[in-house]
Amino acid sequence: MSGNDEQISGSGSGAWSRRRFVQLSAATAMSASLSSVAHADEASSANTMIDVPFARRNPRVAFIGTGGRGTSLLGNLLAADGQVVALCDVVKSKAEHAASLVVAAGQKKPALYTDGDHAFEAMLAKEDIDLVVVATPWLWHAEMAVSSMKHGKDVAIEVPGVCTIEDCWKIVNTSEETRKHCIILENCCYGYNETLILRMVHAGEFGELLYGEGAYLHDLREELFSNAGEGLWRRAEHTKRDGNLYPSHGLGPVANYMGIQRGDRFGHIVSMSSPQRGLDAYRKEHLKPSDPRMAENYLTGDMNTSLIKTANGLTITVKHTVSTPHPYDRINLIAGTKGIFEDYPPRIYLDGMNKDESFGSIDNYKQFQHPLWKKEGELAKKVGGHGGMDFIMLYRLLECVREGLPPDMDVYDAATWSAVTPLSVASVSKGSAPIDFPDFTRGKWKQRTVSTIATQV
């Protein structure tokens, strides 16, 4: 699972563009600056978006970005009977391919917007769009989310959300001002194991929670150096920042277990990085000496380890590596006074379970299987999308809109999970100093007590 793909895709031949890389690198540097850690002085005067329901309707959906990730999401949304009315991508052939999928699903050909980087603005001006899905390079997420909401659309942005603390406040303030939702498409919160363990946590099976751990440990070296797809832009992120660049896959489920923004909140973060060696070693082995990529200077340490302390005293470890040999692993650990669960492979130990203190199988706890997986699990596995979690996520999103329910994860989750990256960068740059999290809810994080995914029936 490597996140979202390209709206900005380079030339039609897929050839590497040094000029484009430099442009994106410069934009990354500007976007990554920690210009405002505490932006409360610019807070909107609007009411909170906590527990605000979607306007009830069968949403007309538009996509910005129809590369690999956008097309994957499109297929899952169509399988969930989502109605797609518009598609946007700067590479016309990608938009046309995505449109063919919509037509093959029995729907009318969607309108296409492919005229330049800002073609999405013309699309958003149309009145027949209710919900926008953004699956573009990370630097565009905030601009596209804000524009979507200002045009009266709810918006769902791909992980890792937005890039700076300033952008975190922008999506929060705009959501409150426009009364439109901005959610993060964190599919891992809808995995079979994650939803089952969340139900167990809510039922008290782990006792009082104490600590958790999440990670994104994934060897992406070949993809990062590809002359297509994410290789056209994602490697640029490693030239400008040293921190945890992709936290939410591992962190999102743990935040749900702990009720973050629902009775607890992230307090501060301490972050440290190992040296950077992996990308240098990989390109030395796989690229020609004359390749312009040999001149790039990578800053992101091969392993970033961040520690988060919550307001209630719980601790979370968040790790990130994509530039070294490593089997895929999100760790997905939660522990309390009565037991512990850890994934990859999934294993559980509850107090007194075995005399030899050996782990047991979560297969013995199928009574906690999430209702969405009971109802749609077989179809989800058939459709695919990271074992079915993509389908479950989009099925649930459509369900929330169609039934007029609040989103499972709201703009405050999107902002808080996104904030881990710039705050980790700040901590690393200051010798692993503690850095406080902004309170994007402005003190309203105690209004709820539990993730709705845990209580959904």
C-alpha positions as CSV (number, residue, x, y, z in Angstrom):
1,M,0.0,0.0,0.0
2,S,1.8,3.1,-1.2
3,G,-0.8,5.8,-0.9
4,N,-2.2,8.0,-3.6
5,D,-1.1,8.4,-7.2
6,E,-0.5,11.1,-9.6
7,Q,-2.7,13.9,-10.9
8,I,0.6,15.4,-12.1
9,S,1.9,12.6,-14.3
10,G,4.7,14.1,-16.4
11,S,4.9,13.6,-20.2
12,G,2.8,11.1,-22.1
13,S,5.8,8.8,-22.6
14,G,6.4,8.6,-18.8
15,A,9.9,10.0,-19.2
16,W,11.5,11.6,-16.2
17,S,11.3,15.4,-16.1
18,R,14.1,17.0,-14.2
19,R,12.4,20.4,-14.5
20,R,9.2,19.0,-13.1
21,F,11.1,17.4,-10.2
22,V,12.7,20.7,-9.3
23,Q,9.4,22.5,-9.4
24,L,7.9,20.0,-7.1
25,S,10.9,20.1,-4.8
26,A,10.6,23.9,-4.5
27,A,6.9,23.6,-3.8
28,T,7.6,20.9,-1.1
29,A,10.1,23.2,0.6
30,M,7.6,26.0,0.7
31,S,4.8,23.8,1.8
32,A,6.8,22.0,4.5
33,S,7.7,25.1,6.4
34,L,6.3,25.1,9.9
35,S,4.9,28.6,9.5
36,S,2.4,28.4,12.3
37,V,2.2,25.8,15.0
38,A,-0.5,27.5,16.9
39,H,-3.0,29.1,14.5
40,A,-5.9,29.7,17.0
41,D,-5.7,33.4,16.4
42,E,-7.0,32.8,12.9
43,A,-9.7,30.5,14.1
44,S,-13.1,30.8,12.4
45,S,-16.0,31.9,14.5
46,A,-18.2,29.1,13.2
47,N,-19.5,26.3,15.3
48,T,-17.7,23.0,15.5
49,M,-18.1,20.3,12.9
50,I,-18.0,17.6,15.5
51,D,-21.0,15.2,15.0
52,V,-22.3,17.3,12.2
53,P,-24.2,15.0,9.8
54,F,-23.8,14.9,6.0
55,A,-26.7,16.5,4.1
56,R,-28.7,13.4,3.3
57,R,-28.6,12.5,-0.4
58,N,-27.3,10.0,-2.9
59,P,-24.0,11.8,-3.6
60,R,-22.8,12.8,-7.1
61,V,-19.1,12.1,-6.8
62,A,-16.2,13.7,-8.7
63,F,-12.6,12.6,-8.7
64,I,-9.5,14.8,-8.9
65,G,-6.6,12.4,-9.8
66,T,-7.2,9.3,-11.8
67,G,-3.7,7.7,-11.6
68,G,-3.1,4.3,-9.9
69,R,-4.6,5.2,-6.6
70,G,-7.5,7.3,-7.9
71,T,-8.5,4.5,-10.3
72,S,-8.4,1.9,-7.6
73,L,-10.6,4.1,-5.4
74,L,-12.9,4.7,-8.4
75,G,-13.3,0.9,-8.9
76,N,-14.2,0.4,-5.3
77,L,-16.7,3.2,-5.2
78,L,-18.4,1.9,-8.4
79,A,-18.6,-1.5,-6.8
80,A,-20.4,0.2,-3.9
81,D,-22.9,1.7,-6.4
82,G,-21.4,5.2,-6.1
83,Q,-22.6,7.7,-8.8
84,V,-19.6,9.3,-10.6
85,V,-20.3,12.5,-12.6
86,A,-16.9,14.1,-13.2
87,L,-13.2,13.2,-13.5
88,C,-10.1,15.4,-13.4
89,D,-6.5,14.7,-14.4
90,V,-3.9,16.6,-16.2
91,V,-3.1,13.4,-18.2
92,K,-6.1,13.1,-20.6
93,S,-5.5,9.4,-21.3
94,K,-5.8,8.6,-17.6
95,A,-9.1,10.5,-17.2
96,E,-10.4,8.7,-20.3
97,H,-9.5,5.3,-19.0
98,A,-11.2,6.1,-15.7
99,A,-14.3,7.3,-17.6
100,S,-14.4,3.9,-19.4
101,L,-14.6,2.2,-16.1
102,V,-17.6,4.4,-15.1
103,V,-19.3,3.5,-18.4
104,A,-18.5,-0.2,-18.0
105,A,-20.3,0.0,-14.7
106,G,-23.5,1.1,-16.5
107,Q,-23.3,4.8,-15.8
108,K,-23.3,7.8,-18.1
109,K,-19.8,8.9,-19.2
110,P,-18.6,11.5,-16.7
111,A,-17.5,15.0,-17.6
112,L,-13.7,15.2,-18.1
113,Y,-11.5,18.1,-17.0
114,T,-7.9,17.8,-18.2
115,D,-6.8,21.3,-19.2
116,G,-3.8,22.0,-16.9
117,D,-3.0,21.8,-13.2
118,H,-6.0,23.9,-12.2
119,A,-8.6,22.2,-14.3
120,F,-10.2,21.0,-11.1
121,E,-11.4,24.6,-10.4
122,A,-13.6,24.5,-13.5
123,M,-15.0,21.2,-12.4
124,L,-15.7,22.4,-8.9
125,A,-17.7,25.3,-10.2
126,K,-20.3,22.8,-11.5
127,E,-23.4,22.5,-9.3
128,D,-24.1,18.8,-10.0
129,I,-21.3,17.6,-7.7
130,D,-21.8,16.8,-4.0
131,L,-18.7,14.9,-3.0
132,V,-15.1,15.2,-4.2
133,V,-12.4,12.5,-3.9
134,V,-8.9,13.9,-4.0
135,A,-6.2,11.3,-5.0
136,T,-3.3,13.6,-6.2
137,P,0.3,14.3,-5.0
138,W,0.3,15.4,-1.4
139,L,1.1,19.1,-2.0
140,W,-2.2,19.6,-3.8
141,H,-4.4,18.1,-1.1
142,A,-5.0,21.3,1.0
143,E,-5.6,23.6,-2.0
144,M,-8.0,21.1,-3.6
145,A,-9.8,20.4,-0.3
146,V,-10.3,24.1,0.5
147,S,-11.5,24.9,-3.0
148,S,-13.9,22.0,-2.9
149,M,-15.5,23.2,0.3
150,K,-15.7,26.8,-0.8
151,H,-17.6,25.5,-3.9
152,G,-20.1,23.9,-1.6
153,K,-18.8,20.3,-1.8
154,D,-17.9,17.8,0.8
155,V,-14.4,16.4,0.2
156,A,-12.4,13.3,1.0
157,I,-8.6,13.6,0.7
158,E,-6.2,10.7,0.4
159,V,-3.5,10.0,3.0
160,P,-1.3,11.4,4.3
161,G,-3.7,14.3,4.4
162,V,-2.1,17.8,4.2
163,C,1.5,18.8,4.6
164,T,1.8,21.8,7.0
165,I,0.3,23.0,10.2
166,E,-0.9,26.1,8.3
167,D,-2.8,23.7,5.9
168,C,-4.2,21.8,8.9
169,W,-5.8,25.0,10.1
170,K,-6.9,25.9,6.6
171,I,-9.0,22.7,6.2
172,V,-10.4,23.0,9.7
173,N,-11.3,26.7,9.4
174,T,-12.8,26.2,5.9
175,S,-14.8,23.2,7.0
176,E,-16.3,25.2,9.9
177,E,-16.9,28.3,7.8
178,T,-18.6,26.4,4.9
179,R,-20.2,23.7,7.0
180,K,-18.8,21.2,4.6
181,H,-16.9,18.1,5.6
182,C,-13.3,17.3,4.9
183,I,-12.4,13.8,5.7
184,I,-9.2,11.7,5.3
185,L,-9.4,8.5,3.4
186,E,-7.6,6.3,5.9
187,N,-8.5,2.9,4.7
188,C,-6.6,1.1,7.4
189,C,-9.2,2.2,10.0
190,Y,-11.6,-0.1,8.1
191,G,-9.4,-3.3,8.0
192,Y,-10.9,-6.5,9.3
193,N,-8.4,-6.7,12.2
194,E,-8.5,-3.0,13.0
195,T,-12.3,-2.9,13.3
196,L,-12.5,-6.1,15.3
197,I,-9.9,-4.9,17.8
198,L,-11.7,-1.6,18.0
199,R,-14.9,-3.4,19.0
200,M,-12.9,-5.3,21.6
201,V,-11.4,-2.2,23.0
202,H,-14.8,-0.6,23.3
203,A,-16.1,-3.7,25.0
204,G,-13.4,-3.4,27.7
205,E,-11.5,-6.5,26.7
206,F,-8.2,-4.8,27.1
207,G,-9.0,-3.0,30.3
208,E,-7.8,0.6,30.7
209,L,-5.6,1.5,27.7
210,L,-2.0,2.3,28.3
211,Y,0.0,2.4,25.1
212,G,-0.1,1.7,21.4
213,E,2.2,1.5,18.3
214,G,1.6,2.0,14.6
215,A,3.9,2.2,11.6
216,Y,4.4,2.3,7.9
217,L,7.3,-0.1,7.2
218,H,7.3,-0.7,3.4
219,D,10.1,-1.1,0.9
220,L,9.2,1.5,-1.8
221,R,12.6,2.0,-3.3
222,E,11.7,0.6,-6.7
223,E,8.5,2.7,-6.8
224,L,10.3,5.8,-5.7
225,F,12.8,5.6,-8.5
226,S,10.2,4.7,-11.1
227,N,9.8,6.9,-14.2
228,A,6.0,6.7,-13.8
229,G,3.4,6.9,-11.2
230,E,4.5,8.1,-7.8
231,G,8.1,8.0,-8.9
232,L,7.4,11.3,-10.7
233,W,6.8,13.2,-7.5
234,R,7.0,11.2,-4.2
235,R,10.8,11.0,-4.1
236,A,10.9,14.8,-4.0
237,E,9.4,14.7,-0.5
238,H,12.7,13.0,0.7
239,T,14.8,15.9,-0.5
240,K,13.2,18.6,1.7
241,R,12.2,17.1,5.1
242,D,13.4,14.7,7.8
243,G,10.6,13.3,9.8
244,N,7.7,10.9,9.6
245,L,6.3,11.5,6.1
246,Y,3.5,9.0,6.1
247,P,2.0,8.4,9.6
248,S,-1.7,7.8,9.3
249,H,-1.8,4.1,8.1
250,G,-0.3,3.0,11.4
251,L,-1.5,5.9,13.6
252,G,-5.2,6.1,12.5
253,P,-6.4,2.8,14.0
254,V,-4.5,3.4,17.2
255,A,-6.0,6.9,17.5
256,N,-9.4,5.3,17.1
257,Y,-8.6,2.7,19.8
258,M,-7.6,5.4,22.2
259,G,-10.5,7.8,21.4
260,I,-8.4,10.6,20.2
261,Q,-10.6,13.7,19.7
262,R,-13.1,11.7,21.7
263,G,-12.2,12.2,25.3
264,D,-8.4,12.4,24.7
265,R,-6.1,14.2,22.3
266,F,-2.5,14.2,21.2
267,G,-0.4,16.4,23.6
268,H,3.1,16.5,22.3
269,I,5.5,14.6,20.1
270,V,9.2,13.7,20.3
271,S,10.8,12.5,17.1
272,M,14.2,11.2,15.9
273,S,15.5,9.8,12.7
274,S,18.3,7.4,11.7
275,P,20.8,8.4,9.1
276,Q,19.7,8.4,5.4
277,R,21.5,5.7,3.5
278,G,18.9,3.5,1.7
279,L,18.0,5.7,-1.3
280,D,21.7,6.6,-1.9
281,A,22.6,2.9,-1.9
282,Y,19.7,1.9,-4.2
283,R,20.4,4.5,-6.9
284,K,24.1,3.7,-6.8
285,E,23.2,0.1,-7.7
286,H,20.4,0.7,-10.1
287,L,21.0,4.1,-11.9
288,K,23.6,5.1,-14.4
289,P,26.2,7.7,-13.2
290,S,24.8,10.2,-15.7
291,D,21.3,10.0,-14.4
292,P,20.2,13.4,-13.0
293,R,18.7,11.7,-10.0
294,M,22.3,10.9,-8.9
295,A,22.6,14.5,-7.9
296,E,19.6,14.6,-5.6
297,N,20.3,15.1,-1.9
298,Y,18.0,13.1,0.3
299,L,17.3,14.3,3.8
300,T,14.7,11.9,5.3
301,G,16.2,9.4,7.6
302,D,15.7,5.8,6.7
303,M,13.8,5.1,10.0
304,N,11.9,7.8,11.8
305,T,10.6,6.9,15.3
306,S,8.2,9.3,16.9
307,L,6.7,9.2,20.4
308,I,3.3,10.8,21.1
309,K,2.0,11.5,24.6
310,T,-1.7,12.1,24.9
311,A,-3.5,14.5,27.2
312,N,-4.6,11.6,29.4
313,G,-1.1,10.2,29.6
314,L,-1.2,7.4,27.1
315,T,1.8,6.8,24.8
316,I,2.0,6.0,21.1
317,T,5.1,5.0,19.0
318,V,4.9,5.8,15.3
319,K,7.5,4.5,12.9
320,H,8.2,5.2,9.2
321,T,10.6,3.6,6.7
322,V,10.2,3.2,2.9
323,S,13.8,3.2,1.8
324,T,15.2,0.0,3.3
325,P,14.5,-3.7,2.8
326,H,11.6,-4.5,5.1
327,P,8.5,-6.8,4.9
328,Y,5.3,-4.8,4.9
329,D,4.2,-4.0,8.5
330,R,2.0,-1.5,10.2
331,I,2.6,-3.1,13.7
332,N,-1.0,-2.1,14.9
333,L,-0.4,-2.6,18.6
334,I,-2.7,-1.7,21.5
335,A,-2.2,-2.6,25.1
336,G,-4.1,-2.1,28.3
337,T,-4.3,-3.4,31.9
338,K,-6.0,-6.6,30.7
339,G,-4.1,-7.5,27.6
340,I,-2.4,-6.7,24.3
341,F,-2.9,-7.1,20.6
342,E,-0.2,-6.9,17.9
343,D,-0.5,-7.4,14.2
344,Y,1.8,-8.8,11.5
345,P,1.1,-11.6,12.3
346,P,-2.1,-10.9,14.3
347,R,-1.8,-12.2,17.8
348,I,-3.6,-11.5,21.1
349,Y,-2.9,-12.1,24.8
350,L,-5.5,-11.4,27.5
351,D,-4.8,-11.7,31.2
352,G,-4.8,-15.4,32.2
353,M,-5.3,-16.7,28.6
354,N,-2.5,-19.2,28.7
355,K,-0.4,-20.6,31.5
356,D,2.7,-20.4,29.3
357,E,1.9,-16.8,28.5
358,S,1.8,-17.6,24.7
359,F,-0.2,-15.5,22.3
360,G,-3.6,-16.6,21.1
361,S,-5.4,-16.2,17.8
362,I,-8.0,-13.4,17.1
363,D,-10.0,-16.1,15.4
364,N,-11.3,-16.9,18.8
365,Y,-13.0,-13.5,19.0
366,K,-15.2,-13.5,16.0
367,Q,-18.1,-12.4,18.1
368,F,-16.5,-8.9,17.8
369,Q,-16.4,-9.0,14.0
370,H,-17.5,-5.6,12.7
371,P,-21.1,-5.5,11.3
372,L,-19.7,-4.0,8.0
373,W,-17.5,-7.0,7.5
374,K,-20.3,-9.4,8.4
375,K,-22.5,-7.7,5.9
376,E,-20.1,-6.8,3.1
377,G,-16.9,-8.7,3.8
378,E,-17.3,-11.3,1.0
379,L,-17.9,-8.6,-1.6
380,A,-15.1,-6.5,-0.2
381,K,-12.6,-9.3,-0.6
382,K,-13.9,-10.0,-4.1
383,V,-13.6,-6.4,-5.2
384,G,-10.2,-6.0,-3.5
385,G,-8.4,-2.9,-2.5
386,H,-5.9,-3.9,0.2
387,G,-7.8,-7.0,1.3
388,G,-11.2,-5.3,1.0
389,M,-10.6,-2.3,3.4
390,D,-10.8,0.2,0.5
391,F,-14.3,-1.1,-0.4
392,I,-15.5,-1.1,3.2
393,M,-14.2,2.5,3.6
394,L,-16.0,3.8,0.5
395,Y,-19.1,1.7,1.2
396,R,-19.3,3.3,4.7
397,L,-18.6,6.8,3.3
398,L,-21.5,6.5,0.9
399,E,-23.7,5.0,3.7
400,C,-23.0,8.0,5.9
401,V,-23.9,10.5,3.2
402,R,-27.0,8.5,2.0
403,E,-28.3,8.2,5.5
404,G,-27.4,11.7,6.7
405,L,-24.9,10.5,9.4
406,P,-21.8,12.3,10.6
407,P,-18.6,11.0,9.1
408,D,-16.6,8.4,11.1
409,M,-13.5,10.5,10.8
410,D,-13.9,14.2,10.5
411,V,-11.8,17.3,9.7
412,Y,-10.3,17.3,13.2
413,D,-9.0,13.8,12.6
414,A,-7.6,14.8,9.2
415,A,-5.8,17.8,10.7
416,T,-4.5,16.0,13.7
417,W,-3.1,12.9,11.9
418,S,-1.6,15.2,9.2
419,A,0.1,17.3,11.8
420,V,2.3,14.4,12.8
421,T,4.5,15.0,9.8
422,P,5.4,18.7,10.2
423,L,5.6,18.3,14.0
424,S,8.0,15.4,13.7
425,V,10.1,17.4,11.2
426,A,10.2,20.2,13.8
427,S,11.2,17.9,16.6
428,V,14.0,16.2,14.6
429,S,15.3,19.6,13.6
430,K,15.5,20.6,17.2
431,G,17.4,17.6,18.4
432,S,14.3,15.6,19.3
433,A,12.7,18.3,21.4
434,P,9.1,17.9,22.5
435,I,6.7,19.8,20.2
436,D,3.1,20.5,21.3
437,F,0.1,19.5,19.1
438,P,-2.3,22.3,18.3
439,D,-5.8,21.6,19.5
440,F,-7.8,21.7,16.3
441,T,-11.1,21.2,18.1
442,R,-10.5,24.3,20.3
443,G,-11.2,22.5,23.5
444,K,-14.2,20.5,22.2
445,W,-12.4,17.1,22.1
446,K,-14.3,15.9,25.1
447,Q,-17.7,16.3,23.5
448,R,-17.5,12.7,22.3
449,T,-16.3,9.5,24.0
450,V,-15.7,6.9,21.3
451,S,-15.2,6.4,17.5
452,T,-18.5,5.7,15.8
453,I,-16.9,2.8,14.0
454,A,-16.8,1.1,17.4
455,T,-20.5,1.5,18.1
456,Q,-21.9,1.1,14.5
457,V,-24.6,-1.5,14.2
